[in-house]
Amino acid sequence: MDYQVYGEGEAKLAWLDQDIEIESADETADQGAVRLMQDIHERIVAGHFPVGHLKFLLNGNEQFSFTSTSGPE
């Protein structure tokens, strides 16, 4: 692997690391969070945005991963 080329490509990528908290009075926050993750993915696909990998971590341990051509993994 040519690490110089890899590093130059990586430098052109945008990264977003964000923590958010979703709460609900009726204990459906997890369901709302999953719907939010799916909606974000659907909008990225519909907008044809060049996102290679989208990853969410729910409650600190359950991982949801999307690629530009797939659904949740």
Beta strands, then each sheet from edge to edge (+ up, - down):
strand 1: 53-58
strand 2: 62-67
sheet 1: 1+ 2-
end
